[in-house]
Amino acid sequence: MALVIGNSAYQTVSGLPNTTNDARAIAEVLKADGFTSVRITLDMTRAGMIASLNDFQREADTADWAVVYYAGHGLEVSGANYLVPIDAKLGDDRDIQDEAVSVDRILSAVENAKKLRLVMLDACRDNPFLKKMHRSVATRSISRGLAAIEPSDATLIVFAAKDGETAEDGSGGHSPFAASLIKRLQQPTIEINKLFRLVTSDVLKATGNQQRPFVYGSLPGEEDYYFRLR
C-alpha cells in the first residue's frame, strides 16, 4: 500500500513548481510496480493530510509493505520534523504543532505493516516560512532542513537531503531526488538498499555534489526487498 502527497500551491508563501509533478510520477511508478493500492493526494490542507493519513493507516495495518512519499515544504523545530500543508501560516514557532503535520504522525500510519515500512521525504527544500516565523523562545532551534531520525526495526526513512541540509526543487519537471526515484523504481531486480545507494549517486551527480540523500533506519538481514522483479 502507498500514500503519495504533493504540496505545491502554498497559500501564504510562494509555491513549489515541481512537487505535484513529482507526486503524480511517483504514484504512477508505484502502480506499475504492482502496489495493491496507491492513494495520491495533492495540495492538501492540514485537515486533508490528517484525513488521508487516517484512511491510509487502515489499509496499511493489513499490508506487507506500507510506503509514504511526500513532496513539499518541511522543517525542523527543536529537533522535531514537520511537513507543511498548503494552508499553514506559521507566523510563530508555536504554531507548528497546530498547523503542520509531524513526521511522527507519518510513521504511526505505517507502523503496523508486516514486512517493510518506508517513508520518503522530498521535504528539505529551502523554506520561506523561516524568514517570517517569530521565535517565542530565542534559543529555540528552527532549521531549514530536517533533523536526523532513528526509526524502529524494518523501517526506512529517506530524506532527499541529509539532515540539516536543503534539497533542490529542480529546474526541469522534477526535483533531482524525484527524478532519480522515478528512474530507479522502474528498474527490475535492484534490492532496496542498493536502490537508494544509486539514488544517492544520481542526486550527487545531478547537483554537483551539493545534495546528498540520506537513509535512516535498517531492514532485517533475512530477506531481500525489491520493488520490481522483472
Contacts in CASP RR format, 6 or more apart in sequence:
PFRMAT RR
TARGET T0000
AUTHOR 0000-0000-0000
METHOD contacts of the structure
MODEL  1
MALVIGNSAYQTVSGLPNTTNDARAIAEVLKADGFTSVRITLDMTRAGMI
ASLNDFQREADTADWAVVYYAGHGLEVSGANYLVPIDAKLGDDRDIQDEA
VSVDRILSAVENAKKLRLVMLDACRDNPFLKKMHRSVATRSISRGLAAIE
PSDATLIVFAAKDGETAEDGSGGHSPFAASLIKRLQQPTIEINKLFRLVT
SDVLKATGNQQRPFVYGSLPGEEDYYFRLR
1 35 0 8 1.000
1 36 0 8 1.000
1 37 0 8 1.000
1 38 0 8 1.000
1 56 0 8 1.000
1 59 0 8 1.000
1 60 0 8 1.000
1 63 0 8 1.000
1 65 0 8 1.000
1 66 0 8 1.000
1 67 0 8 1.000
1 113 0 8 1.000
2 27 0 8 1.000
2 30 0 8 1.000
2 35 0 8 1.000
2 37 0 8 1.000
2 38 0 8 1.000
2 39 0 8 1.000
2 66 0 8 1.000
2 67 0 8 1.000
2 68 0 8 1.000
2 69 0 8 1.000
3 38 0 8 1.000
3 39 0 8 1.000
3 41 0 8 1.000
3 52 0 8 1.000
3 53 0 8 1.000
3 56 0 8 1.000
3 60 0 8 1.000
3 67 0 8 1.000
3 68 0 8 1.000
3 69 0 8 1.000
3 109 0 8 1.000
4 23 0 8 1.000
4 26 0 8 1.000
4 27 0 8 1.000
4 30 0 8 1.000
4 38 0 8 1.000
4 39 0 8 1.000
4 40 0 8 1.000
4 41 0 8 1.000
4 68 0 8 1.000
4 69 0 8 1.000
4 70 0 8 1.000
5 23 0 8 1.000
5 40 0 8 1.000
5 41 0 8 1.000
5 42 0 8 1.000
5 44 0 8 1.000
5 49 0 8 1.000
5 52 0 8 1.000
5 68 0 8 1.000
5 69 0 8 1.000
5 70 0 8 1.000
5 71 0 8 1.000
5 72 0 8 1.000
5 83 0 8 1.000
6 19 0 8 1.000
6 20 0 8 1.000
6 22 0 8 1.000
6 23 0 8 1.000
6 41 0 8 1.000
6 42 0 8 1.000
6 43 0 8 1.000
6 44 0 8 1.000
6 70 0 8 1.000
6 71 0 8 1.000
6 72 0 8 1.000
7 16 0 8 1.000
7 19 0 8 1.000
7 20 0 8 1.000
7 42 0 8 1.000
7 43 0 8 1.000
7 44 0 8 1.000
7 70 0 8 1.000
7 71 0 8 1.000
7 72 0 8 1.000
7 73 0 8 1.000
7 83 0 8 1.000
7 84 0 8 1.000
7 85 0 8 1.000
7 86 0 8 1.000
8 15 0 8 1.000
8 16 0 8 1.000
8 17 0 8 1.000
8 18 0 8 1.000
8 19 0 8 1.000
8 20 0 8 1.000
8 42 0 8 1.000
8 43 0 8 1.000
8 72 0 8 1.000
8 86 0 8 1.000
9 15 0 8 1.000
9 43 0 8 1.000
9 86 0 8 1.000
10 16 0 8 1.000
10 73 0 8 1.000
10 84 0 8 1.000
10 86 0 8 1.000
10 88 0 8 1.000
11 86 0 8 1.000
11 87 0 8 1.000
12 88 0 8 1.000
12 89 0 8 1.000
12 90 0 8 1.000
13 73 0 8 1.000
13 128 0 8 1.000
13 129 0 8 1.000
14 128 0 8 1.000
16 71 0 8 1.000
16 72 0 8 1.000
16 73 0 8 1.000
16 125 0 8 1.000
16 169 0 8 1.000
17 169 0 8 1.000
17 173 0 8 1.000
18 71 0 8 1.000
18 169 0 8 1.000
18 170 0 8 1.000
18 172 0 8 1.000
18 173 0 8 1.000
18 174 0 8 1.000
18 175 0 8 1.000
18 178 0 8 1.000
19 71 0 8 1.000
19 72 0 8 1.000
19 122 0 8 1.000
19 169 0 8 1.000
19 175 0 8 1.000
20 42 0 8 1.000
20 43 0 8 1.000
20 71 0 8 1.000
21 173 0 8 1.000
21 174 0 8 1.000
21 178 0 8 1.000
22 71 0 8 1.000
22 122 0 8 1.000
22 174 0 8 1.000
22 175 0 8 1.000
22 178 0 8 1.000
23 40 0 8 1.000
23 42 0 8 1.000
23 69 0 8 1.000
23 71 0 8 1.000
24 40 0 8 1.000
24 42 0 8 1.000
25 174 0 8 1.000
25 178 0 8 1.000
25 182 0 8 1.000
26 69 0 8 1.000
26 71 0 8 1.000
26 178 0 8 1.000
26 181 0 8 1.000
26 182 0 8 1.000
26 185 0 8 1.000
27 38 0 8 1.000
27 40 0 8 1.000
27 69 0 8 1.000
29 181 0 8 1.000
29 182 0 8 1.000
29 185 0 8 1.000
29 186 0 8 1.000
30 38 0 8 1.000
30 67 0 8 1.000
30 69 0 8 1.000
30 185 0 8 1.000
30 227 0 8 1.000
31 38 0 8 1.000
32 186 0 8 1.000
33 185 0 8 1.000
33 186 0 8 1.000
33 227 0 8 1.000
33 228 0 8 1.000
35 65 0 8 1.000
35 67 0 8 1.000
36 63 0 8 1.000
37 59 0 8 1.000
39 52 0 8 1.000
39 55 0 8 1.000
39 56 0 8 1.000
41 48 0 8 1.000
41 49 0 8 1.000
41 52 0 8 1.000
43 86 0 8 1.000
44 52 0 8 1.000
44 85 0 8 1.000
44 86 0 8 1.000
45 85 0 8 1.000
45 86 0 8 1.000
45 87 0 8 1.000
46 85 0 8 1.000
46 87 0 8 1.000
46 88 0 8 1.000
46 99 0 8 1.000
46 100 0 8 1.000
46 101 0 8 1.000
48 85 0 8 1.000
49 83 0 8 1.000
49 85 0 8 1.000
49 101 0 8 1.000
50 101 0 8 1.000
50 105 0 8 1.000
53 101 0 8 1.000
53 105 0 8 1.000
53 106 0 8 1.000
53 109 0 8 1.000
56 68 0 8 1.000
56 109 0 8 1.000
57 108 0 8 1.000
57 109 0 8 1.000
57 110 0 8 1.000
60 66 0 8 1.000
60 109 0 8 1.000
60 110 0 8 1.000
60 112 0 8 1.000
60 113 0 8 1.000
61 112 0 8 1.000
61 113 0 8 1.000
63 113 0 8 1.000
63 114 0 8 1.000
64 113 0 8 1.000
64 114 0 8 1.000
64 115 0 8 1.000
64 116 0 8 1.000
65 113 0 8 1.000
65 115 0 8 1.000
65 116 0 8 1.000
65 117 0 8 1.000
65 118 0 8 1.000
66 109 0 8 1.000
66 110 0 8 1.000
66 112 0 8 1.000
66 113 0 8 1.000
66 116 0 8 1.000
66 117 0 8 1.000
66 118 0 8 1.000
67 110 0 8 1.000
67 116 0 8 1.000
67 118 0 8 1.000
67 119 0 8 1.000
67 120 0 8 1.000
68 106 0 8 1.000
68 109 0 8 1.000
68 110 0 8 1.000
68 118 0 8 1.000
68 119 0 8 1.000
68 120 0 8 1.000
69 120 0 8 1.000
69 122 0 8 1.000
69 181 0 8 1.000
70 83 0 8 1.000
70 106 0 8 1.000
70 119 0 8 1.000
70 120 0 8 1.000
70 121 0 8 1.000
70 122 0 8 1.000
70 123 0 8 1.000
71 122 0 8 1.000
71 123 0 8 1.000
71 175 0 8 1.000
71 178 0 8 1.000
72 83 0 8 1.000
72 84 0 8 1.000
72 122 0 8 1.000
72 123 0 8 1.000
72 125 0 8 1.000
73 83 0 8 1.000
73 84 0 8 1.000
73 123 0 8 1.000
73 125 0 8 1.000
73 127 0 8 1.000
73 128 0 8 1.000
73 129 0 8 1.000
74 81 0 8 1.000
74 82 0 8 1.000
74 83 0 8 1.000
74 84 0 8 1.000
74 100 0 8 1.000
74 121 0 8 1.000
74 123 0 8 1.000
74 124 0 8 1.000
74 125 0 8 1.000
74 127 0 8 1.000
74 145 0 8 1.000
74 146 0 8 1.000
75 81 0 8 1.000
75 82 0 8 1.000
75 84 0 8 1.000
75 96 0 8 1.000
75 100 0 8 1.000
75 127 0 8 1.000
75 129 0 8 1.000
75 130 0 8 1.000
75 142 0 8 1.000
75 143 0 8 1.000
75 144 0 8 1.000
75 145 0 8 1.000
75 146 0 8 1.000
76 82 0 8 1.000
76 141 0 8 1.000
76 142 0 8 1.000
76 143 0 8 1.000
76 145 0 8 1.000
76 146 0 8 1.000
76 147 0 8 1.000
76 164 0 8 1.000
77 93 0 8 1.000
77 96 0 8 1.000
77 140 0 8 1.000
77 141 0 8 1.000
77 142 0 8 1.000
77 143 0 8 1.000
78 140 0 8 1.000
78 141 0 8 1.000
78 142 0 8 1.000
79 141 0 8 1.000
79 143 0 8 1.000
79 147 0 8 1.000
80 102 0 8 1.000
80 103 0 8 1.000
80 104 0 8 1.000
80 147 0 8 1.000
81 102 0 8 1.000
81 103 0 8 1.000
81 146 0 8 1.000
81 147 0 8 1.000
81 149 0 8 1.000
82 96 0 8 1.000
82 100 0 8 1.000
82 101 0 8 1.000
82 102 0 8 1.000
82 103 0 8 1.000
83 100 0 8 1.000
83 101 0 8 1.000
83 102 0 8 1.000
83 103 0 8 1.000
83 106 0 8 1.000
83 121 0 8 1.000
83 123 0 8 1.000
84 90 0 8 1.000
84 99 0 8 1.000
84 100 0 8 1.000
84 101 0 8 1.000
84 127 0 8 1.000
84 129 0 8 1.000
85 99 0 8 1.000
85 100 0 8 1.000
85 101 0 8 1.000
87 99 0 8 1.000
88 95 0 8 1.000
88 99 0 8 1.000
88 100 0 8 1.000
88 129 0 8 1.000
89 95 0 8 1.000
89 99 0 8 1.000
90 96 0 8 1.000
90 99 0 8 1.000
90 100 0 8 1.000
90 129 0 8 1.000
90 132 0 8 1.000
90 133 0 8 1.000
91 129 0 8 1.000
91 132 0 8 1.000
91 133 0 8 1.000
91 134 0 8 1.000
92 133 0 8 1.000
92 134 0 8 1.000
92 136 0 8 1.000
93 133 0 8 1.000
93 134 0 8 1.000
93 135 0 8 1.000
93 136 0 8 1.000
93 137 0 8 1.000
93 140 0 8 1.000
93 142 0 8 1.000
94 136 0 8 1.000
103 119 0 8 1.000
103 121 0 8 1.000
103 146 0 8 1.000
103 149 0 8 1.000
103 157 0 8 1.000
106 119 0 8 1.000
107 117 0 8 1.000
107 119 0 8 1.000
107 151 0 8 1.000
107 155 0 8 1.000
107 157 0 8 1.000
110 117 0 8 1.000
110 118 0 8 1.000
110 119 0 8 1.000
110 155 0 8 1.000
111 117 0 8 1.000
111 152 0 8 1.000
111 155 0 8 1.000
115 154 0 8 1.000
115 223 0 8 1.000
115 225 0 8 1.000
116 154 0 8 1.000
116 156 0 8 1.000
116 192 0 8 1.000
116 219 0 8 1.000
116 225 0 8 1.000
117 151 0 8 1.000
117 154 0 8 1.000
117 155 0 8 1.000
117 156 0 8 1.000
118 155 0 8 1.000
118 156 0 8 1.000
118 157 0 8 1.000
118 158 0 8 1.000
118 192 0 8 1.000
119 151 0 8 1.000
119 155 0 8 1.000
119 156 0 8 1.000
119 157 0 8 1.000
119 158 0 8 1.000
120 157 0 8 1.000
120 158 0 8 1.000
120 181 0 8 1.000
121 146 0 8 1.000
121 157 0 8 1.000
121 158 0 8 1.000
121 159 0 8 1.000
121 160 0 8 1.000
122 160 0 8 1.000
122 167 0 8 1.000
122 175 0 8 1.000
122 177 0 8 1.000
122 178 0 8 1.000
123 146 0 8 1.000
123 159 0 8 1.000
123 160 0 8 1.000
123 167 0 8 1.000
124 144 0 8 1.000
124 145 0 8 1.000
124 146 0 8 1.000
124 159 0 8 1.000
124 160 0 8 1.000
124 161 0 8 1.000
124 164 0 8 1.000
124 165 0 8 1.000
124 166 0 8 1.000
124 167 0 8 1.000
125 166 0 8 1.000
125 167 0 8 1.000
125 168 0 8 1.000
125 169 0 8 1.000
126 144 0 8 1.000
126 166 0 8 1.000
127 144 0 8 1.000
127 145 0 8 1.000
130 142 0 8 1.000
130 144 0 8 1.000
133 142 0 8 1.000
135 142 0 8 1.000
143 164 0 8 1.000
144 164 0 8 1.000
144 166 0 8 1.000
145 161 0 8 1.000
145 163 0 8 1.000
145 164 0 8 1.000
145 165 0 8 1.000
145 166 0 8 1.000
146 159 0 8 1.000
146 163 0 8 1.000
146 164 0 8 1.000
147 163 0 8 1.000
147 164 0 8 1.000
148 163 0 8 1.000
148 216 0 8 1.000
149 157 0 8 1.000
149 163 0 8 1.000
149 216 0 8 1.000
150 216 0 8 1.000
150 217 0 8 1.000
151 157 0 8 1.000
151 216 0 8 1.000
151 217 0 8 1.000
153 218 0 8 1.000
153 220 0 8 1.000
154 219 0 8 1.000
154 220 0 8 1.000
155 217 0 8 1.000
156 192 0 8 1.000
156 196 0 8 1.000
156 215 0 8 1.000
156 216 0 8 1.000
156 217 0 8 1.000
156 218 0 8 1.000
156 219 0 8 1.000
157 215 0 8 1.000
157 216 0 8 1.000
157 217 0 8 1.000
158 196 0 8 1.000
158 199 0 8 1.000
158 213 0 8 1.000
158 214 0 8 1.000
158 215 0 8 1.000
158 216 0 8 1.000
159 167 0 8 1.000
159 213 0 8 1.000
159 214 0 8 1.000
159 215 0 8 1.000
159 216 0 8 1.000
160 167 0 8 1.000
160 175 0 8 1.000
160 176 0 8 1.000
160 177 0 8 1.000
160 203 0 8 1.000
160 211 0 8 1.000
160 213 0 8 1.000
161 167 0 8 1.000
161 177 0 8 1.000
161 211 0 8 1.000
161 212 0 8 1.000
161 213 0 8 1.000
161 214 0 8 1.000
162 212 0 8 1.000
162 213 0 8 1.000
162 214 0 8 1.000
163 214 0 8 1.000
165 211 0 8 1.000
165 212 0 8 1.000
166 211 0 8 1.000
167 175 0 8 1.000
167 176 0 8 1.000
167 177 0 8 1.000
167 211 0 8 1.000
168 175 0 8 1.000
168 176 0 8 1.000
168 207 0 8 1.000
168 210 0 8 1.000
168 211 0 8 1.000
169 175 0 8 1.000
170 176 0 8 1.000
173 179 0 8 1.000
174 182 0 8 1.000
176 202 0 8 1.000
176 203 0 8 1.000
176 206 0 8 1.000
176 207 0 8 1.000
176 211 0 8 1.000
177 199 0 8 1.000
177 203 0 8 1.000
177 211 0 8 1.000
177 213 0 8 1.000
179 202 0 8 1.000
179 206 0 8 1.000
180 198 0 8 1.000
180 199 0 8 1.000
180 202 0 8 1.000
180 203 0 8 1.000
180 206 0 8 1.000
181 199 0 8 1.000
183 202 0 8 1.000
184 190 0 8 1.000
184 195 0 8 1.000
184 198 0 8 1.000
184 199 0 8 1.000
184 202 0 8 1.000
185 195 0 8 1.000
185 227 0 8 1.000
185 228 0 8 1.000
186 228 0 8 1.000
187 195 0 8 1.000
187 228 0 8 1.000
188 226 0 8 1.000
188 228 0 8 1.000
188 229 0 8 1.000
188 230 0 8 1.000
189 226 0 8 1.000
189 228 0 8 1.000
189 229 0 8 1.000
189 230 0 8 1.000
190 198 0 8 1.000
190 226 0 8 1.000
190 227 0 8 1.000
190 228 0 8 1.000
191 224 0 8 1.000
191 225 0 8 1.000
191 226 0 8 1.000
192 219 0 8 1.000
192 224 0 8 1.000
192 225 0 8 1.000
192 226 0 8 1.000
192 227 0 8 1.000
193 219 0 8 1.000
193 225 0 8 1.000
195 227 0 8 1.000
196 213 0 8 1.000
196 215 0 8 1.000
199 213 0 8 1.000
200 212 0 8 1.000
200 213 0 8 1.000
200 214 0 8 1.000
203 211 0 8 1.000
203 212 0 8 1.000
203 213 0 8 1.000
204 211 0 8 1.000
204 212 0 8 1.000
219 225 0 8 1.000
END
